[in-house]
Each structure stands twice: as structure tokens, then as C-alpha cells.
Amino acid sequence: MNLLTSFYAEVGKMATDDYVGFTFFVGCMAMMAASAFFFLSMNTFDKKWRTSILVSGLITFIAAVHYWYMRDYWATYMESPTFFRYVDWVLTVPLMCVEFYLILRVAGAKKSLMWKLIFLSVVMLVTGYFGEAVYTTGTGPALWGFISGVAYFAIVYIIWFGEAKKLAEQAGGAVLAAHKTLCWFVLVGWAIYPLGYMAGTEGWYSFVGELGLNMDVIYNIGDAINKIGFGLVVYGLAVAATSTSEA
Ligand SMILES: *C/C=C(C)/C=C/C=C(C)/C=C/C1=C(C)CCCC1(C)C
């Protein structure tokens, strides 16, 4: 076999109705493109915003690499790449918590706020993994999903009403506006994930799966919205803050 035929032999076929495969593929490309965008734009901003843009790029870059593997895993086994999915999340979601801290630093945010959010996000994801991959029968998924949901709401509380909200108000202006948008991402954008979880695990909520919704498609849509959208909000803040400081 020459090089060309062996190359083509390695590219799997994809059925036109394989929405999971399709969204893994498009998700991978979108994450790559977003990473290039964030990394290349980084140096056009004031120094104090560069770390935030760098983190936006790291989030989509880490996701791009995981999507590369997940796309391949799905194409080979036609199974949910649960392990890679959660490794991706456990790296990227804490980085989203870091973003909150970074933009609120102008109002004097403390590291303890960042660690609190990181801790809660890890609890949310590890317990979610237990329900999705370890205790997958009986009341397991519902119970672990519930614990995960409690950690999720603790994050929502801190950013919407707690410490983070107060700092955003002190900062005011573009930071407050960006913080508010990010809060909506967490409340609405992140709520996509429990929906995917309910579609893909067994429990009293099995009607969600019966609607014909697919867990991986839902997770892939959620990731595209949240990782790229979140990064763009931070990008918009850096644009706004850089142009006002020049004026
Ligand atoms: C880039 C990836 C992101 C923003 C992932 C976020 C994931 C969640 C908010 C997951 C939440 C879950 C629950 C609230 C309950 C059920 C289990 C999870 C892990 C799907």
C-alpha cells in the first residue's frame, strides 16, 4: 500500500446522520480557531488584560486537544468518551473560575475567592463523573448528580449574589457589565450540562433521554457556547478597557 492509500484508510467514514461525530468534528475545528484568535490577539491589549486573554486561549486550546481525541474515540468505538470529557472539564472549568478572579482583581479580588470557586467546580465535576461513570445503576446517577448540582448552585450563588457580585459592583463600568454576562453564561449556559447528563444516565428523569436528545450532542453544544462565548466576553472587556485607557 502506498502512502496515499494508507492515509485514506485511516480516515474513518462518517454517516450523514452521525450528529455526535459531526459535533465532535466541528467542535474541534471551532476550538482550534478560537485558540488561534485569542493567542494572536493577546499582545494588542494592555498588559493587565493579557493574562485574561491568555487564559481564554488556554481554555479553548485544551478543549481543542481533547476534542481531537474524543472525535477519534467516538469514530473508533461509537461510545461516549466519558473519561476524556471529564479530564477536559476538570482542566477548563477551574480556568473559567480563574477568569472571574482575574477580571475582578481590579476591585481587589482575593485568591481565596478563586480557590473557593475552583474547589466547588472540582466537586461539581468529580461527583458528576461518579454518577456518569462509576455508580451508574439504581439511584447512583440521580444522587451524585444532585450533589454535583448543589456545588453548581453554590458557584451560581457566589457570582450572582455573594462576594464576586460585590467586587464587580465596586469595579463598575466594563468589568461589571462583563461580570454580569459571565454570570448569565454560568446560569443558563452551564445548565445545558445537567440536561445532557439527564439524557445520558438512568434515573427518575429518564423522560429527557426519551425525547431523543443525545448526551454528547448536548455537551458539545454546551462546550462551544460556554468556552468560546466566555472567552469572547473577556475579549470584549479587554477591548473596552484598552480603548478607554487610551482615550
Ligand atoms: C467547558 C466545560 C464546561 C463549562 C462544563 C461545565 C459542566 C457543568 C456545569 C456540569 C454540571 C453537572 C451538573 C450540575 C449535574 C450533573 C453532572 C454535571 C457534571 C453534568
The ligand as a MOL file (V3000), in Angstrom:
LIG
                    3D

  0  0  0     0  0            999 V3000
M  V30 BEGIN CTAB
M  V30 COUNTS 20 20 0 0 0
M  V30 BEGIN ATOM
M  V30 1 C -16.1610 23.8140 29.2560 0
M  V30 2 C -16.9060 22.9830 30.0800 0
M  V30 3 C -17.8610 23.4080 30.9770 0
M  V30 4 C -18.2240 24.8410 31.1570 0
M  V30 5 C -18.5070 22.3740 31.7350 0
M  V30 6 C -19.4200 22.5680 32.6770 0
M  V30 7 C -20.0390 21.4710 33.3080 0
M  V30 8 C -21.0720 21.5370 34.2070 0
M  V30 9 C -21.6350 22.8400 34.6720 0
M  V30 10 C -21.5920 20.2890 34.7000 0
M  V30 11 C -22.5490 20.1620 35.6200 0
M  V30 12 C -23.2020 18.9380 36.1040 0
M  V30 13 C -24.2550 19.1120 36.9840 0
M  V30 14 C -24.6410 20.4520 37.5130 0
M  V30 15 C -25.0890 17.9740 37.4890 0
M  V30 16 C -24.9130 16.7120 36.6900 0
M  V30 17 C -23.4800 16.4200 36.4400 0
M  V30 18 C -22.7680 17.5260 35.6490 0
M  V30 19 C -21.2880 17.3080 35.9000 0
M  V30 20 C -23.0780 17.3260 34.1610 0
M  V30 END ATOM
M  V30 BEGIN BOND
M  V30 1 1 1 2
M  V30 2 2 2 3
M  V30 3 1 3 4
M  V30 4 1 3 5
M  V30 5 2 5 6
M  V30 6 1 6 7
M  V30 7 2 7 8
M  V30 8 1 8 9
M  V30 9 1 8 10
M  V30 10 2 10 11
M  V30 11 1 11 12
M  V30 12 2 12 13
M  V30 13 1 12 18
M  V30 14 1 13 14
M  V30 15 1 13 15
M  V30 16 1 15 16
M  V30 17 1 16 17
M  V30 18 1 17 18
M  V30 19 1 18 19
M  V30 20 1 18 20
M  V30 END BOND
M  V30 END CTAB
M  END
